[in-house]
């Protein structure tokens, strides 16, 4: 009878460690996932600002859409000025 009780205690202890390990794993990897999303969002904003927007504006000018490219450039400039002062 005593051996059965010891096996139950060991089994419960093992189950508790498994549950604790699982919870902590979700917490750690959840935080890492949130950090990765924030980092990739920042990288995407930089790529759009530095690469994509200038190429789009140059493409619009080359294609003859100067009347569309200039207002887009002005709007982007105003937004960048307002964002840098806040």
C-alpha positions as a printed NumPy array, in Angstrom:
array([[  0.   ,   0.   ,   0.   ],
       [  2.841,   2.316,   0.867],
       [  4.503,   1.712,  -2.509],
       [  1.294,   2.672,  -4.351],
       [  1.108,   5.951,  -2.402],
       [  4.74 ,   6.73 ,  -3.257],
       [  4.062,   6.101,  -6.957],
       [  1.034,   8.416,  -6.853],
       [  3.069,  11.138,  -5.154],
       [  5.875,  10.82 ,  -7.695],
       [  3.37 ,  10.832, -10.546],
       [  1.652,  13.958,  -9.215],
       [  4.984,  15.694,  -8.716],
       [  5.968,  14.83 , -12.297],
       [  2.622,  16.136, -13.565],
       [  3.042,  19.384, -11.61 ],
       [  6.499,  19.951, -13.099],
       [  5.133,  19.226, -16.559],
       [  2.318,  21.739, -16.105],
       [  4.694,  24.339, -14.657],
       [  7.171,  23.794, -17.496],
       [  4.407,  24.117, -20.084],
       [  3.073,  27.354, -18.583],
       [  6.528,  28.919, -18.33 ],
       [  7.342,  27.835, -21.885],
       [  4.233,  29.571, -23.208],
       [  5.094,  32.709, -21.248],
       [  8.696,  32.872, -22.476],
       [  7.948,  32.08 , -26.105],
       [  4.902,  34.354, -26.047],
       [  7.1  ,  37.25 , -24.984],
       [  9.654,  36.336, -27.643],
       [  6.903,  36.243, -30.264],
       [  5.664,  39.688, -29.233],
       [  9.232,  41.022, -29.39 ],
       [  9.727,  39.481, -32.846],
       [  6.518,  41.06 , -34.136],
       [  7.541,  44.474, -32.807],
       [ 11.002,  44.144, -34.317],
       [  9.718,  43.035, -37.704],
       [  7.146,  45.853, -37.705],
       [  9.927,  48.382, -37.116],
       [ 12.02 ,  46.806, -39.858],
       [  9.071,  46.875, -42.267],
       [  8.479,  50.571, -41.562],
       [ 12.135,  51.347, -42.242],
       [ 12.134,  49.389, -45.484],
       [  8.964,  51.084, -46.714],
       [ 10.274,  54.534, -45.801],
       [ 13.798,  54.119, -47.152],
       [ 13.27 ,  51.845, -50.163],
       [  9.675,  51.53 , -51.264],
       [  8.474,  55.148, -51.12 ],
       [ 11.382,  56.646, -53.11 ],
       [ 11.106,  53.96 , -55.79 ],
       [  7.362,  54.555, -56.099],
       [  7.871,  58.302, -56.41 ],
       [ 10.645,  57.872, -58.997],
       [  8.48 ,  55.385, -60.905],
       [  5.565,  57.817, -60.929],
       [  7.782,  60.617, -62.285],
       [  9.277,  58.35 , -64.962],
       [  5.798,  57.152, -65.97 ],
       [  4.625,  60.749, -66.343],
       [  2.514,  61.019, -63.201],
       [  4.293,  64.091, -61.823],
       [  0.953,  65.584, -60.763],
       [  0.458,  62.556, -58.503],
       [  4.065,  62.205, -57.311],
       [  4.509,  65.782, -56.077],
       [  1.485,  65.788, -53.721],
       [  2.542,  62.385, -52.355],
       [  6.019,  63.764, -51.72 ],
       [  4.577,  66.832, -49.97 ],
       [  2.286,  64.684, -47.786],
       [  5.183,  62.381, -46.856],
       [  7.328,  65.4  , -46.002],
       [  4.669,  66.989, -43.81 ],
       [  4.05 ,  63.706, -41.989],
       [  7.775,  63.219, -41.392],
       [  8.11 ,  66.764, -40.045],
       [  5.166,  66.328, -37.692],
       [  6.364,  62.935, -36.456],
       [  9.915,  64.122, -35.774],
       [  8.756,  66.96 , -33.483],
       [  6.438,  64.829, -31.303]])
